[in-house]
Amino acid sequence: MKKAFILLLITVLSLNLCACGSKKAEEAPSVPAASEEISDENLAELDSALDQISDIEVDKNLFSVEITFPKDFVGEDITQEKIDEGVKENGWKSGTLNEDGSVTYVMTKAQHQELLNTTRDSLNQSLVDLINDGTYPSLTKIEANDDFTEFTVYCKSEDIGLAYMVVLNLYAEGGMYGIVSGDKPDNIHVDFVDEQTGNIFDQSDSKNMEE
């Protein structure tokens, strides 16, 4: 499996936050190639990446939305000056570098919705890219519901081999959208469907990941 889905968790928002200071690609944890098995070490790295973004806090007030990104997310080189530049460029209300190194942004609800729309578009495009880049040749299409808590993976047949590893990408996408929206999902569900018969031949749930 590619490193891209981990990088997605760190870069989708950084593209929107402009001058916020994202982590470098080489600092992201590695993920096994599609031809490799998922080891305990790889799962631990995935958990670490998800834990990092799970520290993002979204507080929805009556007229505004407050988002706090942890220190590891915004990068060590972040400064108040860079934050101010990002706030000005995006037209947000404010941005504050906190004592613990985290950064809190305040934006209107309309601006938060715009951020959600951009994130949704980026995640949907990543689903298209997963199919088109040839990493999983046995898969033909991936669909998601509006809040990325349910995915349908269409397959050429029920014999998809290591393409089952795509569920890690989908768990990450669902978690990412939930964090940005402020509604973190309790579970992300994936159906594998044989496109020839329309039958659901397998299912996966993120809540069972550690079982």
Residue pairs with C-beta under 8 A, 6 or more apart in sequence:
1 31
1 32
1 33
1 34
1 36
1 38
1 135
1 165
1 166
1 168
1 169
2 31
2 33
2 34
2 133
2 135
3 25
3 28
3 30
3 31
4 126
4 129
5 31
5 126
5 168
5 169
5 172
5 173
6 28
6 29
6 31
6 45
6 46
6 49
6 172
7 25
7 28
8 122
8 123
8 126
8 172
8 173
8 176
9 49
9 50
9 52
9 53
9 172
9 175
9 176
10 22
10 23
10 28
10 49
10 53
10 73
11 22
11 25
12 119
12 122
12 123
12 176
13 20
13 22
13 69
13 115
13 119
13 180
14 20
14 21
14 22
14 23
15 122
16 90
16 115
16 118
16 119
17 86
17 90
17 105
18 85
18 86
18 89
18 90
19 82
19 83
19 85
19 86
19 89
20 69
20 74
20 75
20 78
20 82
20 83
20 86
20 103
21 74
21 75
21 77
21 78
21 82
22 73
22 74
22 75
23 72
23 73
23 75
28 49
29 45
29 46
29 48
29 49
30 42
30 45
31 42
31 45
31 46
31 168
32 38
32 39
32 42
32 165
34 135
34 136
34 162
34 163
34 165
35 162
37 162
38 165
38 168
46 168
46 172
49 172
50 171
50 172
50 175
52 70
52 72
52 73
53 73
53 175
53 176
53 179
54 175
54 179
54 184
55 70
55 73
56 67
56 68
56 69
56 70
56 73
56 179
56 180
57 66
57 67
57 68
58 65
58 66
58 67
58 179
58 180
58 181
58 182
59 65
59 66
59 67
59 68
59 182
60 66
60 109
60 112
60 182
63 108
63 109
64 93
64 106
64 107
64 108
64 109
65 106
65 107
65 108
65 109
65 111
65 112
65 182
66 104
66 105
66 106
67 104
67 105
67 107
67 112
67 180
68 98
68 102
68 103
68 104
68 105
69 102
69 103
69 104
69 105
70 101
70 102
71 100
71 101
71 102
74 101
74 102
74 103
76 101
78 97
78 101
78 103
79 97
80 96
80 97
83 95
83 96
83 97
83 103
84 95
86 92
86 95
87 93
87 94
87 95
87 105
90 107
90 111
91 111
92 105
92 106
92 107
92 108
92 111
93 106
93 107
93 108
94 105
94 106
95 103
95 104
95 105
95 106
96 103
96 104
96 105
97 103
98 104
107 115
115 180
116 177
116 180
116 181
119 176
119 177
119 180
120 146
120 148
120 177
123 144
123 148
123 173
123 176
123 177
124 144
126 169
126 173
127 142
127 143
127 144
127 173
130 136
130 139
130 142
130 166
130 169
131 139
131 140
131 141
131 142
136 160
136 163
136 166
138 155
138 156
138 157
138 159
138 160
138 161
138 163
139 153
139 154
139 155
139 156
139 160
139 163
139 166
140 154
140 155
140 156
140 195
141 153
141 154
141 195
142 151
142 152
142 153
142 154
142 166
142 170
143 151
143 152
143 154
144 150
144 151
144 152
144 170
144 173
144 174
145 151
147 174
147 177
147 178
147 181
147 183
147 185
148 173
148 174
148 176
148 177
148 178
148 185
148 188
149 174
149 178
149 185
149 187
149 188
149 189
150 188
150 189
150 190
150 191
151 170
151 174
151 188
151 189
151 190
151 191
152 190
152 191
152 193
153 166
153 170
153 190
153 191
153 192
153 193
154 193
154 195
155 163
155 192
155 193
155 194
155 195
155 201
156 195
156 196
157 194
157 196
158 192
158 194
158 201
158 202
160 192
164 192
164 202
164 204
167 190
167 204
170 188
170 190
171 188
171 206
171 209
174 185
174 188
174 206
175 184
175 185
175 188
175 206
178 184
178 185
185 206
186 207
187 205
187 206
187 207
188 205
188 206
189 203
189 204
189 205
189 206
190 203
190 204
190 205
191 200
191 202
191 203
192 200
192 201
192 202
192 203
192 204
193 199
193 200
193 201
194 201
